Amino acid sequence: MTSELYWLTLTVLMTALFWLPYILDRLAVRGIWPAMSSTQPESGEPHSLWAQRAMKAHQNAVENLAIFVPAVLIAHAMAISTPATQTAAMVYFAARLTHFIVYTAGVPVLRTLAFAVGWGAQIVILASILHWL
């Protein structure tokens, strides 16, 4: 397994776990039975404010997987694995984890910086595929 695939796998796993904190909040705020038995579409409320932000951070992480996953898989299919792509995959993981934490905590400037770092990591992988690096 390449380093890029390793970090891709960890990123997918991490994103798959991002729902846990806000679901626990939902159970605490609404109660177990009302949280599990509601037939209403999810509106985000009632939730604690931090849990509402966690939901948005999770949604953002899923949206960004739509770019990161194919980029890593295309690079792998083309046998592109360089120090730049390896570092970018690792940085992407760290940036997305940071983004989730600071978004959930309500820290706006760090949230934007973490998003930008993750975006830059995606661009490094895509530029490597296009032989621009």
PETABEL-V409442 format. One record per residue. N is the residue number from 1. PHI is phi as a letter, one per 20 degrees, with the letter a starting at -180 (999 if undefined). Layout:
N_PHI ; N_PHI
This chain:
1_999 ; 2_f ; 3_f ; 4_f ; 5_f ; 6_g ; 7_f ; 8_f ; 9_f ; 10_f ; 11_f ; 12_f ; 13_f ; 14_g ; 15_f ; 16_f ; 17_e ; 18_f ; 19_f ; 20_g ; 21_f ; 22_f ; 23_f ; 24_f ; 25_f ; 26_g ; 27_f ; 28_f ; 29_f ; 30_e ; 31_n ; 32_f ; 33_f ; 34_f ; 35_f ; 36_e ; 37_d ; 38_f ; 39_d ; 40_e ; 41_g ; 42_f ; 43_d ; 44_n ; 45_c ; 46_f ; 47_b ; 48_f ; 49_g ; 50_f ; 51_f ; 52_f ; 53_f ; 54_f ; 55_f ; 56_f ; 57_f ; 58_f ; 59_g ; 60_f ; 61_f ; 62_f ; 63_g ; 64_f ; 65_f ; 66_f ; 67_d ; 68_f ; 69_g ; 70_f ; 71_f ; 72_f ; 73_f ; 74_f ; 75_g ; 76_f ; 77_f ; 78_e ; 79_l ; 80_d ; 81_b ; 82_c ; 83_g ; 84_f ; 85_f ; 86_f ; 87_f ; 88_f ; 89_f ; 90_f ; 91_f ; 92_g ; 93_g ; 94_f ; 95_f ; 96_f ; 97_f ; 98_f ; 99_g ; 100_f ; 101_f ; 102_f ; 103_f ; 104_f ; 105_f ; 106_n ; 107_d ; 108_f ; 109_f ; 110_f ; 111_g ; 112_f ; 113_f ; 114_f ; 115_f ; 116_f ; 117_f ; 118_f ; 119_f ; 120_f ; 121_f ; 122_f ; 123_f ; 124_f ; 125_f ; 126_f ; 127_f ; 128_f ; 129_f ; 130_e ; 131_l ; 132_e ; 133_d
